[in-house]
Amino acid sequence: MARTETTARADTAKTLHLVSLGCPKNRVDSEVMLGSLLADGYRLEEDPARAEVIIINSCAFIGEAKQESIDAIFEHAQYKETGSCRTLVVTGCLTQRYAEVLQAEMPEVDHFVGTGAYQRIASIIRGERDRAVVPDPDFVHDSTTPRLNSMPGFTAYLKVSEGCNNTCSFCIIPKLRGAMRSRPIDDIVREAQRLSESGVVELNLVAQDLTAYGYDLPGRPKLAELLRQLAQVDARWLRLHYAYPRDFSDELIDVMATQDNIVKYLDMPLQHASDRMLKSMRRGRDRAFIETLLGKLRERVPGLVMRSSFIVGFPGETEDDFDQLRRFIEEQRFHHVGVFEFSREEGTTSYDLPDQLPARIKSTRRKALMKLQRGISRDHQESMVGRTIEVLVEGTSPETELLLQGRHTGQAPEIDGAVYINDGEASPGDLVRVEVEQAGDYDLVGGIVEHVARASRLHSGKPSGSTGEAPLPVSRKLLNVLPTRH
């Protein structure tokens, strides 16, 4: 799972270090906590050993995420002995799920804060009586809630709803996050406009179930209506994540096809392709429905880049079920695919299902699908050689200072590939046109041929026109092969 540590140097007391684990939705929660704490006088500290307050915003979606969260807690608890830490706080899904057990097993933790109380983090740290504050999750932030964007200044996540009403048999999220709570359209637009005015070029819409947006609000506004309003915001790219297939309307497809700043990219978790597995997973739609929807999307949204995720090793998954999934991925040729081994989670319907599969079968099946997808991805990348594409520049590549790195519209932040720029000059947040010269399994390489738009702000958040810093130059001489992906 993703791990993000918020870093900055504090010059005064009340120093704070926050580790955010898990998904982008959790990251937004972390940003709300940061906003509240900074407003309360805290300062960020890059070195956890020097922070007086350390917060671990945990994840508990699957076993691997739980272990990562537990490891992070113990790793940072040592700073109560070896560093400046006086207060250790564990927030998020792990607390929401296991508060009683954690209190007994982790005496070094001072506060446990659930998913419905993160907006109260400042007052909790100041000394609320209860060690664990875990109310029923019923909160969702709004445009007036303090929030510090922890992403590079040109991109941000925009959470449009919280919670989920689906009953997928493998998923614990509704119990951790509560029922779906959508934010009103005008409130979301206000936050989007403020982010855009701060220099954000790319807004990434997230929710537990994006396409269910609005069903709980008066008048039941739909996602298509929200997107029409957001399309008026001065952000170059709007990207859709976690768009479930169950309620994907023709109106929504039309909005995607016609609004220029809604990028032709769709993250749609499908989970399986065998009707027997889809029914057991309680996904609500069968393979025929999914194939019809995918065909319609590709026909009406030319150039659409698709990301999906799948689960292997679900209880009772036979060789035939797995072969159906393998052939489905081979036929659909998604640009990006994530494959997860089924995690048996207490509190879910699937926990008690018969025919649980051994770990070795899950691992073998996952590796087989990822090998298949690697070849599909390579074909997609090679098809782009010779094309000129719009790229959002992120900065100097971590691979080498002689390259710039960015993403095109078909690459979401943190989860997809990259575009390495080997010729030209640009600043973080610039939009440039790049001629693709090379392709790898997941990445592209090329040189800048044109600037589309200069960043209004650099990575630092300062206006680019007032920094006095020159754009970062790179040289075509360096690159004959793609950098190694780690």
PLY file of the C-alpha trace (Angstrom):
ply
format ascii 1.0
element vertex 486
property float x
property float y
property float z
element edge 485
property int vertex1
property int vertex2
end_header
0.00 0.00 0.00
1.11 3.60 -0.51
3.13 5.20 2.27
3.48 8.96 2.42
5.45 10.90 5.01
4.71 14.61 5.20
8.00 16.46 5.42
9.10 19.98 6.27
11.44 21.63 8.75
10.06 23.20 11.90
11.73 26.16 13.54
9.57 26.29 16.68
8.06 24.01 19.31
4.98 21.83 18.85
6.63 19.97 16.00
4.66 17.36 14.05
5.47 14.40 11.81
2.67 12.52 10.03
2.84 9.20 8.17
-0.08 8.52 5.83
-0.64 4.91 4.77
-3.06 3.34 2.31
-5.24 4.88 -0.36
-5.69 8.44 -1.65
-8.94 8.73 0.33
-6.92 8.16 3.48
-4.41 10.72 2.28
-7.13 13.37 2.09
-7.99 12.58 5.71
-4.32 13.10 6.58
-4.38 16.45 4.80
-7.43 17.52 6.80
-5.66 16.56 10.03
-2.60 18.55 8.93
-4.78 21.55 8.14
-6.39 21.44 11.59
-3.08 21.00 13.40
-1.25 23.74 11.48
-4.13 26.07 12.27
-3.66 25.10 15.92
-0.03 26.18 15.92
1.89 23.04 15.01
4.81 23.01 12.60
5.84 20.16 10.33
9.10 18.31 10.98
10.81 16.16 8.37
12.79 14.10 10.88
10.54 11.94 13.07
13.28 11.82 15.70
12.83 15.57 16.22
9.01 15.66 16.22
7.14 16.14 19.48
3.96 14.67 18.01
3.92 11.73 15.60
0.74 10.60 13.85
0.34 7.33 11.95
-2.76 7.42 9.75
-3.32 3.70 9.33
-4.91 1.39 6.77
-6.73 -1.88 7.48
-8.20 -2.83 4.10
-6.30 -6.11 3.71
-3.79 -8.12 5.74
-0.75 -6.62 4.05
-1.97 -3.09 4.80
-2.65 -3.93 8.44
0.87 -5.30 8.84
2.39 -2.21 7.25
0.43 -0.03 9.67
1.51 -2.07 12.72
5.15 -1.98 11.58
4.97 1.80 11.17
3.52 2.23 14.66
6.31 0.23 16.31
8.94 1.87 14.13
7.90 5.34 15.25
7.18 4.38 18.87
10.93 4.10 19.39
11.20 7.88 19.13
9.53 8.16 22.51
12.75 6.69 23.89
15.37 7.86 21.40
13.87 11.09 20.03
11.73 14.06 20.96
8.34 12.36 20.66
6.00 13.05 23.55
2.75 12.09 21.89
2.16 9.16 19.55
-1.22 9.03 17.80
-2.71 6.28 15.64
-5.62 7.30 13.44
-7.62 5.81 10.59
-9.00 2.43 9.63
-6.86 0.23 11.88
-8.09 2.16 14.91
-11.68 2.11 13.69
-11.52 -1.67 13.39
-9.39 -2.74 16.35
-9.47 0.07 18.93
-9.96 -2.17 21.97
-7.23 -4.63 20.96
-4.78 -1.87 20.09
-5.25 -0.13 23.44
-4.35 -3.34 25.23
-1.43 -4.27 22.98
0.16 -0.86 22.39
0.71 1.01 25.65
3.20 3.32 23.93
0.39 4.91 21.88
-1.21 7.93 23.58
-4.31 8.38 21.42
-6.33 6.24 19.02
-8.56 8.21 16.66
-11.17 6.61 14.38
-12.22 7.54 10.86
-15.12 9.65 12.13
-13.04 11.86 14.43
-9.99 13.00 12.48
-11.44 16.53 12.21
-11.13 16.72 16.03
-7.46 15.76 16.06
-6.20 19.06 17.52
-8.51 18.98 20.53
-7.84 15.26 21.07
-4.09 15.82 21.25
-4.63 18.78 23.58
-6.04 16.37 26.10
-9.43 14.79 25.57
-10.10 12.39 28.40
-10.62 9.20 26.41
-7.55 7.47 25.05
-9.59 6.11 22.13
-11.97 8.39 20.25
-13.84 6.13 17.85
-17.36 7.41 17.12
-19.54 5.99 14.38
-18.10 7.26 11.09
-20.49 9.98 9.93
-18.20 12.91 9.10
-17.09 14.15 5.70
-15.05 17.31 5.29
-16.30 20.33 3.34
-14.78 23.31 1.58
-14.45 25.24 4.86
-12.45 22.49 6.58
-8.74 23.36 6.90
-6.67 21.11 4.61
-3.02 21.07 3.56
-2.36 19.53 0.14
0.52 17.08 0.64
0.95 16.36 -3.07
3.23 18.39 -5.34
1.62 21.80 -5.78
0.34 21.08 -9.30
-1.82 18.04 -8.40
-4.35 17.18 -5.69
-6.96 14.65 -4.72
-10.56 15.83 -4.46
-12.75 13.60 -2.28
-16.38 13.95 -3.38
-17.97 11.51 -0.93
-17.13 9.31 2.03
-18.33 5.82 2.95
-19.97 3.16 0.81
-23.39 1.50 0.51
-22.20 -1.52 -1.47
-22.17 -4.98 0.09
-19.24 -6.60 -1.72
-18.58 -9.81 0.18
-14.78 -9.30 0.39
-14.78 -5.67 1.56
-14.63 -4.29 5.10
-14.76 -0.62 4.04
-18.46 0.06 4.82
-17.83 -1.02 8.42
-14.76 1.19 8.66
-16.06 4.21 6.78
-19.83 4.06 7.27
-22.66 4.66 4.82
-22.08 6.85 1.78
-22.08 10.58 2.48
-21.85 12.76 -0.63
-20.79 16.38 -0.54
-23.06 18.95 -2.26
-21.97 19.95 -5.74
-21.46 23.63 -4.91
-19.23 22.73 -1.95
-17.04 20.44 -4.06
-16.75 23.10 -6.75
-15.65 25.68 -4.17
-12.85 23.42 -2.97
-11.85 22.61 -6.55
-11.71 26.30 -7.44
-9.58 27.07 -4.41
-7.16 24.26 -5.30
-6.99 25.52 -8.87
-6.27 29.05 -7.70
-3.40 27.70 -5.58
-1.74 26.31 -8.72
-3.24 22.82 -9.03
-3.30 21.70 -12.68
-4.66 18.19 -12.09
-7.64 17.29 -9.88
-8.05 13.59 -9.11
-11.60 12.76 -8.06
-11.80 10.02 -5.43
-14.52 8.29 -3.41
-15.19 4.79 -2.16
-17.66 4.47 -5.07
-17.40 7.44 -7.42
-20.31 6.55 -9.71
-22.71 6.30 -6.76
-22.10 9.98 -6.01
-25.21 11.95 -5.07
-27.67 9.12 -4.41
-27.91 10.15 -0.75
-28.40 13.87 -1.41
-31.70 15.74 -1.82
-32.73 15.59 -5.46
-30.17 12.83 -6.10
-27.71 14.76 -8.27
-25.57 12.45 -10.39
-21.85 12.33 -11.07
-22.45 13.65 -14.59
-23.95 16.83 -13.15
-21.02 17.27 -10.77
-18.55 16.83 -13.63
-20.28 19.47 -15.75
-19.85 21.95 -12.90
-16.25 20.93 -12.20
-15.41 21.28 -15.88
-15.92 25.03 -15.45
-13.11 25.17 -12.89
-9.78 26.36 -14.25
-7.99 23.02 -13.92
-6.43 21.47 -17.02
-6.97 17.80 -16.08
-9.88 16.19 -14.19
-9.35 12.48 -13.55
-11.84 9.85 -12.35
-10.85 7.14 -9.85
-12.82 4.24 -8.32
-15.72 4.48 -10.77
-17.71 1.30 -10.14
-19.43 -0.21 -13.20
-22.82 -0.84 -11.61
-24.34 2.60 -12.28
-22.34 4.00 -15.18
-24.94 5.96 -17.14
-24.99 7.03 -20.79
-25.12 10.63 -19.55
-21.86 10.11 -17.69
-20.22 8.65 -20.79
-21.34 11.67 -22.81
-19.84 14.09 -20.28
-16.54 12.23 -20.38
-16.55 12.34 -24.17
-17.42 16.02 -24.57
-15.70 17.90 -21.72
-12.17 18.78 -22.83
-10.61 18.95 -19.36
-11.93 15.56 -18.25
-9.00 13.40 -19.26
-9.76 10.27 -21.23
-8.77 8.01 -18.37
-10.98 5.82 -16.23
-10.16 3.80 -13.13
-12.88 1.13 -12.88
-12.38 -1.76 -10.42
-14.01 -4.88 -11.89
-12.58 -7.57 -9.55
-13.41 -10.62 -11.72
-14.86 -11.84 -15.00
-16.41 -15.19 -14.03
-20.15 -14.84 -13.40
-19.90 -17.35 -10.59
-17.22 -15.31 -8.86
-18.96 -11.97 -9.51
-22.11 -13.34 -7.88
-20.19 -14.69 -4.89
-18.41 -11.35 -4.56
-21.81 -9.57 -4.65
-20.73 -7.23 -7.40
-24.25 -6.72 -8.73
-23.45 -7.10 -12.45
-22.46 -10.01 -14.66
-19.76 -10.34 -17.30
-22.11 -9.57 -20.20
-23.06 -6.25 -18.60
-19.40 -5.37 -18.02
-18.37 -6.24 -21.57
-21.24 -4.18 -23.00
-20.28 -1.21 -20.83
-16.61 -1.43 -21.78
-17.51 -1.61 -25.47
-19.76 1.41 -25.16
-17.10 3.42 -23.32
-14.42 2.71 -25.90
-16.74 3.46 -28.80
-18.00 6.77 -27.43
-14.82 8.01 -25.71
-12.08 7.63 -28.35
-8.61 7.12 -26.96
-9.89 6.11 -23.52
-7.20 4.72 -21.21
-8.57 2.10 -18.81
-7.27 0.99 -15.42
-8.88 -1.86 -13.51
-8.19 -4.09 -10.52
-8.90 -7.78 -9.97
-8.88 -10.28 -7.12
-7.45 -13.78 -7.50
-7.88 -16.65 -5.09
-11.39 -15.74 -3.93
-12.99 -18.67 -2.05
-14.11 -21.33 -4.48
-12.26 -19.86 -7.49
-11.64 -22.82 -9.79
-9.13 -23.19 -12.58
-11.97 -22.49 -14.99
-12.94 -19.29 -13.13
-9.34 -18.14 -13.21
-9.01 -19.00 -16.91
-12.10 -16.91 -17.64
-10.47 -13.98 -15.85
-7.17 -14.50 -17.67
-8.87 -14.59 -21.07
-10.98 -11.54 -20.18
-7.85 -9.49 -19.39
-6.20 -10.75 -22.56
-9.23 -9.75 -24.65
-9.92 -6.38 -23.03
-6.29 -5.26 -23.08
-6.52 -2.69 -20.30
-3.73 -0.14 -20.20
-3.19 -0.57 -16.45
-4.13 -3.47 -14.17
-3.70 -4.13 -10.47
-4.03 -7.71 -9.22
-4.60 -8.51 -5.55
-4.60 -11.82 -3.74
-7.80 -12.40 -1.80
-7.38 -11.38 1.84
-9.63 -13.16 4.31
-10.96 -10.40 6.53
-13.01 -10.91 9.68
-16.34 -9.12 9.49
-16.84 -9.73 5.78
-19.22 -12.26 4.26
-16.39 -13.97 2.40
-14.56 -14.75 5.65
-16.83 -17.72 6.33
-17.16 -18.97 2.76
-16.04 -22.58 2.13
-13.23 -23.57 -0.23
-10.66 -21.02 0.95
-7.62 -21.27 -1.35
-4.02 -21.73 -0.16
-1.56 -18.87 -0.41
0.57 -20.60 -3.05
-2.35 -20.78 -5.50
-3.18 -17.11 -4.94
0.43 -16.12 -5.49
0.79 -18.25 -8.63
-2.37 -16.81 -10.16
-1.41 -13.25 -9.37
2.02 -13.67 -10.95
0.47 -15.19 -14.07
-1.88 -12.23 -14.56
0.83 -9.66 -13.93
3.09 -11.37 -16.47
0.24 -11.27 -18.99
-0.47 -7.61 -18.26
3.20 -6.67 -18.56
3.17 -7.75 -22.20
-0.12 -5.94 -22.86
1.25 -2.78 -21.29
4.41 -3.03 -23.39
2.30 -3.21 -26.55
0.37 -0.10 -25.49
3.60 1.80 -24.82
5.17 0.80 -28.13
2.07 1.97 -30.01
2.80 5.51 -28.79
6.31 5.77 -30.27
6.30 8.56 -32.83
3.28 10.29 -31.34
3.32 13.71 -29.68
1.55 13.78 -26.32
0.71 16.32 -23.63
2.75 15.77 -20.46
2.51 17.27 -16.99
6.09 17.82 -15.80
6.72 16.63 -12.24
10.38 17.58 -11.89
13.78 15.96 -12.03
13.65 12.18 -12.35
14.63 10.21 -9.25
16.53 7.94 -11.65
19.01 10.63 -12.69
19.32 14.41 -12.53
19.89 14.42 -16.29
16.26 13.57 -16.98
12.97 15.26 -16.25
9.96 13.14 -15.39
6.26 13.64 -15.96
3.00 11.93 -16.83
0.66 12.04 -19.80
-3.13 11.99 -19.42
-3.15 8.19 -19.43
-0.97 7.99 -16.31
-2.41 8.72 -12.89
-0.16 9.92 -10.05
1.62 7.31 -7.94
0.10 4.20 -9.56
0.88 4.22 -13.28
4.02 4.68 -15.37
6.00 7.79 -16.22
7.26 9.83 -19.16
11.01 10.51 -19.03
12.01 13.72 -20.80
15.49 13.66 -22.34
15.54 17.01 -24.15
14.21 20.49 -23.42
13.57 22.74 -20.43
10.57 22.84 -18.11
9.51 23.52 -14.54
7.39 21.31 -12.27
3.75 21.88 -13.12
4.41 22.88 -16.74
2.34 21.25 -19.45
4.48 20.39 -22.46
4.15 18.40 -25.65
6.61 15.52 -25.90
7.50 13.49 -28.98
7.74 9.86 -27.87
10.96 8.18 -28.97
11.20 5.03 -26.83
8.89 2.71 -24.93
9.37 0.31 -22.05
6.98 -2.03 -20.29
5.26 0.84 -18.48
7.17 4.04 -19.33
7.89 6.33 -22.27
10.83 8.53 -23.27
10.91 11.61 -25.46
11.90 15.24 -25.89
9.92 18.44 -25.49
8.72 19.93 -28.78
6.36 22.62 -27.43
5.18 24.27 -24.21
1.39 24.14 -23.77
1.19 26.10 -20.51
3.66 27.31 -17.93
3.01 26.38 -14.32
1.42 29.18 -12.34
3.30 27.82 -9.34
6.35 25.65 -8.84
6.55 22.54 -6.70
7.31 24.82 -3.75
3.95 26.50 -4.12
5.51 29.88 -4.94
4.51 31.74 -8.11
6.92 30.57 -10.80
7.26 34.06 -12.18
8.62 35.40 -8.89
11.12 32.76 -7.86
13.94 33.75 -10.15
14.61 30.05 -10.75
15.28 28.93 -14.32
13.41 25.96 -15.79
15.23 22.65 -15.40
17.17 21.71 -18.56
17.88 18.16 -19.72
20.07 16.71 -22.43
19.18 14.30 -25.22
22.72 12.93 -25.08
22.07 10.86 -21.98
19.40 8.38 -22.85
19.78 5.40 -25.13
17.72 3.02 -22.98
14.94 3.44 -20.46
15.83 3.90 -16.81
15.33 0.84 -14.63
11.96 0.71 -12.87
12.11 -0.28 -9.21
0 1
1 2
2 3
3 4
4 5
5 6
6 7
7 8
8 9
9 10
10 11
11 12
12 13
13 14
14 15
15 16
16 17
17 18
18 19
19 20
20 21
21 22
22 23
23 24
24 25
25 26
26 27
27 28
28 29
29 30
30 31
31 32
32 33
33 34
34 35
35 36
36 37
37 38
38 39
39 40
40 41
41 42
42 43
43 44
44 45
45 46
46 47
47 48
48 49
49 50
50 51
51 52
52 53
53 54
54 55
55 56
56 57
57 58
58 59
59 60
60 61
61 62
62 63
63 64
64 65
65 66
66 67
67 68
68 69
69 70
70 71
71 72
72 73
73 74
74 75
75 76
76 77
77 78
78 79
79 80
80 81
81 82
82 83
83 84
84 85
85 86
86 87
87 88
88 89
89 90
90 91
91 92
92 93
93 94
94 95
95 96
96 97
97 98
98 99
99 100
100 101
101 102
102 103
103 104
104 105
105 106
106 107
107 108
108 109
109 110
110 111
111 112
112 113
113 114
114 115
115 116
116 117
117 118
118 119
119 120
120 121
121 122
122 123
123 124
124 125
125 126
126 127
127 128
128 129
129 130
130 131
131 132
132 133
133 134
134 135
135 136
136 137
137 138
138 139
139 140
140 141
141 142
142 143
143 144
144 145
145 146
146 147
147 148
148 149
149 150
150 151
151 152
152 153
153 154
154 155
155 156
156 157
157 158
158 159
159 160
160 161
161 162
162 163
163 164
164 165
165 166
166 167
167 168
168 169
169 170
170 171
171 172
172 173
173 174
174 175
175 176
176 177
177 178
178 179
179 180
180 181
181 182
182 183
183 184
184 185
185 186
186 187
187 188
188 189
189 190
190 191
191 192
192 193
193 194
194 195
195 196
196 197
197 198
198 199
199 200
200 201
201 202
202 203
203 204
204 205
205 206
206 207
207 208
208 209
209 210
210 211
211 212
212 213
213 214
214 215
215 216
216 217
217 218
218 219
219 220
220 221
221 222
222 223
223 224
224 225
225 226
226 227
227 228
228 229
229 230
230 231
231 232
232 233
233 234
234 235
235 236
236 237
237 238
238 239
239 240
240 241
241 242
242 243
243 244
244 245
245 246
246 247
247 248
248 249
249 250
250 251
251 252
252 253
253 254
254 255
255 256
256 257
257 258
258 259
259 260
260 261
261 262
262 263
263 264
264 265
265 266
266 267
267 268
268 269
269 270
270 271
271 272
272 273
273 274
274 275
275 276
276 277
277 278
278 279
279 280
280 281
281 282
282 283
283 284
284 285
285 286
286 287
287 288
288 289
289 290
290 291
291 292
292 293
293 294
294 295
295 296
296 297
297 298
298 299
299 300
300 301
301 302
302 303
303 304
304 305
305 306
306 307
307 308
308 309
309 310
310 311
311 312
312 313
313 314
314 315
315 316
316 317
317 318
318 319
319 320
320 321
321 322
322 323
323 324
324 325
325 326
326 327
327 328
328 329
329 330
330 331
331 332
332 333
333 334
334 335
335 336
336 337
337 338
338 339
339 340
340 341
341 342
342 343
343 344
344 345
345 346
346 347
347 348
348 349
349 350
350 351
351 352
352 353
353 354
354 355
355 356
356 357
357 358
358 359
359 360
360 361
361 362
362 363
363 364
364 365
365 366
366 367
367 368
368 369
369 370
370 371
371 372
372 373
373 374
374 375
375 376
376 377
377 378
378 379
379 380
380 381
381 382
382 383
383 384
384 385
385 386
386 387
387 388
388 389
389 390
390 391
391 392
392 393
393 394
394 395
395 396
396 397
397 398
398 399
399 400
400 401
401 402
402 403
403 404
404 405
405 406
406 407
407 408
408 409
409 410
410 411
411 412
412 413
413 414
414 415
415 416
416 417
417 418
418 419
419 420
420 421
421 422
422 423
423 424
424 425
425 426
426 427
427 428
428 429
429 430
430 431
431 432
432 433
433 434
434 435
435 436
436 437
437 438
438 439
439 440
440 441
441 442
442 443
443 444
444 445
445 446
446 447
447 448
448 449
449 450
450 451
451 452
452 453
453 454
454 455
455 456
456 457
457 458
458 459
459 460
460 461
461 462
462 463
463 464
464 465
465 466
466 467
467 468
468 469
469 470
470 471
471 472
472 473
473 474
474 475
475 476
476 477
477 478
478 479
479 480
480 481
481 482
482 483
483 484
484 485
